[in-house]
């Protein structure tokens, strides 16, 4: 959690001092929000239509499968997640 909060904070540096980040969580990860709130990160929850979300998921999976750099990053993220 601290690394993510640090990276989100970096989006707000520089001219204008504003930034935004998007975090997509599965239900098992919702407790992560408390770390963001404790770090004074403004959290705005968005809900999506599940049928539309499945289309997005399918498109993202195809994109990651076909893009070498994204595929490599996805594998690294997964390894970090399960470690």
C-alpha positions in Angstrom: 0.0 0.0 0.0 2.7 2.5 0.8 4.3 2.2 -2.6 1.0 2.8 -4.4 0.3 5.8 -2.2 3.7 7.2 -3.0 3.2 6.8 -6.7 -0.2 8.4 -6.6 1.3 11.3 -4.7 3.9 11.7 -7.4 1.0 12.5 -9.9 0.4 15.7 -7.9 3.8 17.1 -8.2 5.0 19.7 -10.6 3.2 22.6 -12.2 -0.4 22.9 -11.1 0.1 20.3 -8.3 -2.9 18.2 -9.3 -3.1 14.6 -10.3 -5.5 11.7 -10.5 -5.1 8.0 -10.3 -7.4 5.1 -11.1 -7.4 2.0 -8.9 -9.5 -1.0 -9.8 -10.2 -3.4 -7.0 -11.8 -6.8 -6.7 -14.0 -7.3 -3.6 -11.2 -9.0 -1.7 -9.1 -5.9 -2.0 -11.5 -3.3 -0.7 -9.8 -3.1 2.6 -7.0 -1.3 0.7 -9.1 1.8 0.7 -8.5 2.4 4.4 -4.8 2.8 3.7 -5.6 5.5 1.1 -7.9 7.3 3.5 -5.4 7.1 6.3 -2.9 8.8 3.9 -5.4 11.5 3.2 -5.9 10.4 -0.3 -9.4 11.4 -1.6 -11.3 8.3 -2.6 -14.2 8.5 -5.0 -16.0 5.2 -5.5 -17.4 4.4 -9.0 -19.7 1.5 -9.8 -19.9 -0.1 -13.2 -22.5 -2.2 -14.9 -21.1 -5.7 -14.7 -22.1 -6.6 -18.3 -20.2 -3.6 -19.6 -17.3 -4.4 -17.3 -17.0 -7.9 -18.8 -16.5 -6.3 -22.3 -13.8 -4.0 -20.9 -12.1 -6.9 -19.2 -12.1 -9.0 -22.4 -10.6 -6.1 -24.4 -7.9 -5.5 -21.7 -7.0 -9.1 -21.6 -6.6 -9.2 -25.4 -4.5 -6.0 -25.3 -2.2 -7.3 -22.6 -1.8 -10.6 -24.4 -0.8 -8.9 -27.6 1.4 -6.2 -26.3 4.8 -7.4 -25.2 5.5 -4.6 -22.7 2.1 -4.7 -21.1 2.3 -8.5 -20.9 5.6 -8.3 -19.1 4.3 -5.6 -16.7 1.2 -7.7 -16.0 3.3 -10.8 -15.2 5.5 -8.7 -12.9 2.5 -7.2 -11.1 1.0 -10.6 -10.7 4.2 -12.0 -9.2 4.4 -9.1 -6.8 0.7 -9.6 -5.8 1.2 -13.2 -4.9 4.5 -12.8 -3.2 
